[in-house]
Amino acid sequence: MSKPEVIVYSSTGCPYCEKVKTFLKDHGFEYEERNASIHKEYFDQLKERKIYGTPATLINGKLVLGFQEKKFNKLLGLSEDQVSAENLSKPEISEATEESIFQSVNQKVLEDVYDFVTIGGGPAGASAAVYAARGKLKTLVIDKAPKAGTLAITHKIANYPGVREEVTGLELLTRMQAQAKDFGAEFVRSTVLSVDFSEDIKKIELAEGTIKAKSVFIGVGAKAPSGKIKGEEEFTGRGVSYCSTCDAAFYQDRVVAVVGDNDEAIHEAETLAKYCKTVKLLIPTELKGDVDLSLLENNANVDIYKRHRVREIIGTDSVEQIVVLTDKKEEQVWDVDGIFLYLGGMMPGTDFLKGAVLRDEEGYVIVDEYLRTNVDGVFAGGDARRTPIKQAVISAADGAIAALSAEQHVNKRTKLRPQYS
């Protein structure tokens, strides 16, 4: 089979571009890189094709926007056996993968009474499992989608203490989970339907049956919006973007909308304002966290619309208009050249708790400094509680505190006992 012709249109500082190039290198494919940030001719080539974002990869003339691994595998002629063999050859993942760590719920899991169960296997839950299992608590981790959390889908981690090399979020998370498993923690993949914390032995209802635990840690992540905006998927890379670093230059002197209610959306609007004629910032709900709007409020080419939502994205070959639901519940059609979306992870995924523990108006579990909820033996941390800022290392610290608090509860100690060695 002849080698495919691969051309990668990239931008300086674009994390998804790096992901595409790493994928091609790892699989032994040569490619021509065309950096649209540096060479105007490449920038113009993309615009002529009505492509307003990078990465844009041509494989034998067929276009792939963004990083779509399955599409790359198909167009590059990679079989499932090849992909599996290549994945096994990677040193960090070959020893532990989601498939080797997470098991199905079996009868033994349903019969056992665990000392400590963490709902959520992200950085908070995995860290809690390390400390709990190492502290000799019989530990179980339940996660419905181990590869779908905020850390798992993060392209690059370069600031996690003690990890000097750059790793993907999934690699870092897998290391945490594998470490917990080495200490004896069990991992199952399942969805928690409901909980009953009314007795000393807590009950966690799964489709497969009931899990029983002496203590529970709520370590679920943030919950993304229920679905994509109409037109979002159709126009991704053709006016819909998620990264100003990657795509801002395509909107020089144009009109764009930025949608979000967090610090990331505000920061991205500030960046785009340096390029665009007009930036329309739509804030669907209340701003999350300590967000400063003053720079944007004093910027002449930024318009701020509070409690405005995007209902639909419209266009022919690229984005031309958006349908907006205003704060007065009126629908309006606005002309825009592009839209940048920052709506992921807006709310904690704690709906399944219902009234089992106290939560605030946005669903965050209310805890004290030891991460104890209002129910004895139930703890919460990571994105399930309101933290000053969302970072993997903070979630991991929460997991450690919660596990040590749970060890105190289970063993009826008068105070927390640290783990030194």
N, C-alpha and C positions, 0 to 999 in steps of 0.2 A: 504494500500500500504506500503510495507516494505521500510525502510530507505535506500537510495542509499549509496553505498560505494564511498567516495570522497577522493582523494589524491591530494594535491596541492604541486607541486614542485616549490619552490620559491628561491629567492636570496635576500640577505641582501641589503636594500636600493632600492629595485625594486618597483616603484610606481604602476605598473600594478598588481603586486602580491598583494599589499595591497588592490587594488580595487576588486580583486577576493575574497580575504578573507572577506572583508567587505560585499560583495554581499551575500556570503554564510551565514555569521552571521546574516545579516538583514533578511534573509529568513528562519532562524532556522535550517540550515543544519550543522551537525557536519562534520569535515574533519580532515584528518591526514596531517600535514604539513611536507614536506621534504625539508629542506633548503640545496640547493646544494652549497651554499657558505661556509657552515660550515662543512658539512659531505661529504667527498670525495665519499663514496659509492653511495650517491644520485646523485652526479655529474656524476659518471660513469654510473649509470642507464640511465640517459638522453642521454649520448653519445652513449651508446649501441643501443638506439632507433633512433639514428641520429637526436636527438633534441638538438639544440644549442642555446636555449633561454628559459627564464622563463617570466611569469608563464606558466607551463604546468600542466593542470588539468585532472585527470582521474576520470570519473564518470561511475561507474560500468564497468570499463575497457575501456571506450570510451574516446579518447583524444580530449581535447580542448586547442588550443594554444592561448596565449594572453587572453584578456578579451573580450568575445563574448557573450553579454547578451542574445540574442535570442537563441543561441545554449545552453546556460546554462538553460534557461527556458524550452526548449524542453527536454533536457536530465534529468532534475530534476523533470519533470512532473508538472511544474507550468502552470496553465491555465491563460488566459488573465484576467479573473475575479479576480483571486488571486493576480496577479501582480498589477492590478489597485487598489484593496483593500489595498494592502500593501503600495503602493505609497501614497495613501490618508492618511495613518496612520502616515506618516513622517511629523513632525510639520512644518519644514521650507518650504516644497514644497506644503503642503496641502492647504495653504492659497492662493497661486498664482503659476500657472504653465503656460507654454507657451500657452496651449489651453485656459486658462481663461484670459490671457492678450492679445494675438494676435487674431484679428478678421478678417473676410473676408472683402474685399473692397465692400462697398455698395453704393447705389445711393447718400445717404447723404454725404458720404466722398467725392464723386466726385463733388458735388454741392457746398460744403463749400469752403471758401477762408481762409486758415490757416495763422496765423501770423508766424509760425515757423514749418518747416518740416525737420526732420533729416532722411537722407538716411543711414540706418544702425542702428541696435538696440543693438550693443555691448556696452562695457563700455563707449566709447566716446559718442555714440548716446543716451544711457540710462541716463548718467549723464547730458547731454545737455537737455534732456527732463525733468529731475527733476528741473533744474534751470529755464528753459523756462516756464514750466507749473506753477511753484510756483511764477514766475514773472508775472503771469496773461496773458501770451501769449497763444493763441489757438494753441495747439501743436499736431503734428502727427508724429509718428515714422513708417517708412517703412523698413521691413527686409524680405529678401527672404527665409532665412533659420536660424531661431533664435537659433537652437541648434547646428549649425555647425561652429560657429566662434571660434577663437583661445581661448578666455576665456571660452566659453561654453564647450569645450572639454578638458579643463585642469583638471587633476585628483584632485589636491589638491592645495589650496591657504592657506598659513599660514602667509603671510606678508602684508595683506591688512590692512591699518591703521584703528583701531577701531573695527576690527573683530578679537577677541582674539582666538576664536575656529577655528580649521581647517574646511574648507568647500570646496566643489567642486566648480569649476569655474561656473558651471551651477547654483548652489545654490546662489552664490554671484551675478551673473548676474540677476537672477530672482528677487532677493531682490531689485536691482536697478530699474528694470522695473516696479515692483509692486509699489515702492515708487513714481515713475513718474506717474503711473496710478492713485494713490491716490490723486495726485495734479491735476488731470484732463487730463493728456495726453492720446491720443488715439494711439493704436497700430494696424497696419494691416500687414498681411503677403502677400507680392507680390514682383515681380521682376521689377526693374526700367529698362525700355528699352532705354530711351533717355531723354534728358533734353533740355529746351529752357530757357536760362537766359537773353534773349535780352531785356525784358521789365521789368517794375517795379513789376508786378505780374509774378513770375516765374512759369514755367510749367514743370511738371514731368510726363512723359508718362509711364503708366503701361498697361498691356494687357487689364485690365478692363476699362481703360479710363484715363483721365487727372486729376492730382492733381494740385491745384493752391495754391501758397504760397507767402507771402510778403518777407520771408527770408528762406534760406535753409542752412542746415549744412550737409556737406559730411563727414560721419563718417563710411564709409565702411572699412572692414578689409583687411588683406593681402590675396592675391589670390594664392592658391596652384597651382602646375603644372597641366597642362590640363589632365593628366592621369598617371596611374602607369606605371612603367617600365615593359616591358614584362618579365614575370617570377617572378616579385616581390611578387604578392599575393600567387603564388604557393609555394614559398620557405620561406614565413614568418614563423619564428620559426625554420627553418631548414637551417639557414645560412644567412637569411635576418633579420636584427635587426634594432631597432630604439633607443636603450638605452645601452650605454656602461656600466653603473652602474649595469644593470641587467645581461648582457651577456658577458662582457669582459673575465671573467675567462674561458669561454669555448674555447677561442682562444689562450690559452697559447702556445707560440712558433709556432704559425701559421701565415699565410699570409691573411690579410684582406684589403678590400677597404673601404674607407670612402668617401662619396659623399656629397658635400654641399659647399656653398659659404658664410656662415655666421659664427658668433662667436661660435655658438653651435657646428658646425662641427669641427672647429679648436680645441675647448676644448675637444671634444670627441676623436679626433685623438691623442691628448696629453695623454689622459687616456689609450687608447688602446696601445699606444707605450710602456707602462710599462709592458704589457703582451705579445705582439705579436712579432714574429720574424721580420715581415715587415708590415708596414702600408703604403698603397698606397692612398694618399689623392688626390682626383679628384675634382678640382674646375671648375664647368661648365661655370660660367660667372665671371664677376668682383666681388671681395669680397665686401660684404655689410657692411657698417659701418667702424668703426675704429678697424680693426682686425690686431693683431700682429702675424706675421708668424715666428718671429725670433727663438723661441724655437724649432719649428718643423724643420726649415731650418738647425739647428745645431744638429739635432738628427740623428744619423747614420742609424737607422732602419726605418726612415720615408722618403718616396719618394713623392715629390709634383709634380702634373701634372696640370698645368693651362690650362683652356679651353679644357678640356677633359670631355666627356659625356658618361654615360652608356646607351647603347642601349638595352641590353638584359642580363638577368641572366639565366645561364644554369646549369643543374645538373641532377642527377638521383633521389636519395633519399634526397640529400642535395645539397647546392651550390658547384659547382666545378669550374665554369668559368664565366667570364663576357665579353660581347662584348663591346668594347670601341671605340668611335669615337674621334680620336685625334685632336689636334689643327690644323693639316694639312689635316683634313677631310679624314683621312684614318681609316678603320676599323681594329681593332686588337682584338685578343682573348687572355685574360689574365687568368692564373690559380690563383684562390683565394679560400680560405676556408670559407670566409664569407664576407658580405657587410653590412655596416651601412649607412643608408640613412637619410639625414637631408635636405630635399628639400622642405618641406612644408612652405607656407607663404612667398614665395620669392618676390612677386611683389604686389603692392597695386591693389585692384580690382576696378580701376577707368576707365576702357576702355569705359564704357557707356557714359562718359562725352565728349568724342571726343574733340572738340575744344572749349567747352563751357567756360572753365577756363584754365588758364595757368598751365601746368604741366611740370616737368622736363623730362629728357630722359628716366627715368625708370617708369614714370607714377605717381610719387608723386605730389600732388597738391602744388603749391607754395603759401605760406601764409606769412603774417607779424606777428608781436608779438601779435596782437589781433585776429589772425587766420582768417583774412580777405583775400579773394582771390582778383584777379584783377577785379572782378565783384562786384559792390555794392550790398550788401545784401546776398552775398553767402560766406560761411565760410567752413573751412575744418580742420580736426584734427584726432587724433589717428593714426592708421596705414595708413590713406590716405595721411598724410604728412610725411616728413622725420624727424623723431625724433632721439635724440641721442641714445636711447635704447628703446626697446619695453617692456612696463610694463603696467598692467591694471590701476595702479594708475595714470600713466602719461596720458593715454587715457582719464580717467575720468576727470582729471584736464583740458585737452583740451576741453572736452565737456562743462565744467562750463564756461570757458573763452568765447567759441563760443556763448553760450546761452546769456551771459551777453552782448556780442557785438551785437548779434541779437536784444536783447531788446532795446539797444541804437538806432539801425537802425530803427526798427519798430516804436518806439515812438519819433523818431527824437530828441533825447537828444544830448547835446553837449559833454557829457562824459559818461563813464560807471558808472552804479549805482550798488554798491555791495549789496549782500543779507546778512544781519547780523543775523537775527533771524527769 
